[in-house]
């Protein structure tokens, strides 16, 4: 039977305007976001409002030993006490996005435009908090060390924890040390088949509350993996910082009522972002500004004892 010709197709000149119609998906596709850990690992010192910008902490110096026998009937000299101050000044950080009223009135994604501002600013703020905190930690160059071998191994964790113990440094109250490493060096740790090496977090949990994003444990160090670590050099010769923290190695200082939100997973958690529609007023006389989204936070980060942490510079075998 002969083929029947088709009279109407998407290529008909008179129907091109219909064939070229577009269906708009109103939700943006997934984006690649790092997990953020540094803020949650610092011990928090809350700065009350109306108390200035400077937080002053202190540590008492330990008195030395006394190996001299006391003379009979003679009071010894009193032992003096002394301490040293640790100060930090909070700073404010802020950003905003806005859109015109006409944009709001004609946007085909009108429901999602303000939500997208919130998502973008939430990520920007959370990443900023983590990076500000990390920058203070990275300034501890006195305790930045290389790996023992070519790549990060269990031996690096054992050695650095032992060195800290040798300086009377103690772990967190849980009895564990905390570590943040890049996924590329995570590969080296998980590939190390040393006896007593990497322990999957699910194997040791047994009632222990896991930290957000915790992946496992090595040499008493509970490990979190993040791409937001300090990276030096240029590919393929790059070094990735691996951080090992002890108790009170650094502090984070939020201003009461204005401190940053704690966001570990920016894909599923939101930083506090304000959204307003200003309307007509002195700063918006014709109502041209439709929507404003913004964040503002006040904080500081301070290393309180450099010897209570180690920053291991790692060459990753995977890249």
C-alpha positions, 0 to 999 in steps of 0.5 A: 500500500502506498505511503500516505503523505503527512500534511501537518508537521512541526516544520510547517512554516505556518506552525513554527511559532507553535512548534517552537513553544518552550516548557519552562521548568521552574526549579533550578537543577542541582548544584555542587556545594561543599560541606562546611565543618570549621565553625561547628568544631570551634568552641563558642564564646558568646559576646553579649550585646552592648559590651564592645567589640573585643572579647578578652579571654585568658589562660593561667600559666602553670606554676613550675615544680618545687624540688627544694625541701622546706626549711623548718620553722621558715615560711617559704616565699608565696607562689605567684599566679600569672596569666596571659590574655587572648583577645579577638575583635568581632567584624560584621559581614553582609550582602544583599540581592534585589530585583526590580518591580518590573522583573517581579511583575513579569518573571515567569518564575515569580514564585521561585525568584525570591526563593532563589535569592535566599538559596544563593545568599544562604550558600554565600553566607555559610561558605563565608563563615566557614572560610573566615574561620578556616583563614584564621586556622590557616594562619597557624604556620608554626604547626603546619607539617608535611606528611611522613611519606608521599601521601597521607596515611594512618601514620600521619594521624598517629604521629601528630596526635602523639606529638600533641599528647607529648605537649600535654594536649588533650582531645575533646571532651568526647575523648576524640580528636577532630579532623577535616580532610579533602576527599582526595586525601580521604581516598589515601586514608581509606586505601591504607591497609595498615592494621587498625587503620580507617574505621567506618563511622557506622562500625564504631558508632554504637550509641556515639552521636556522629557529627554532621558529615562524619565519615570515619575514625583514624587513630582516635580522630573523628574525620569529616570530609570537605572540599573547603580546605586550603589548597596550595600550588597548581595542578597537578602539583597541589597540596591539600591541608588536613586539619587535626584539632584538640580541645579548645584549639580555636574559638568562634565568637558570635555576637549575641543576636547577630551571630551567623547561622550554623550550616554544615550542609548548605544543600539541605540547611539554610542560613538566616536570610531576610526578604522584604518588599520595600514598597514606595518610600523615601529610598524607593520613591517610584517603587522600582525596587521590588524585592530585597534579600539580605544577610548580616552577621557579626563574628570572630574566630581566634586560635587560642593555642597554636600547639593544640592543632596540626595542619598536614600538607598532603599530596593526593595520589588520586590526582 
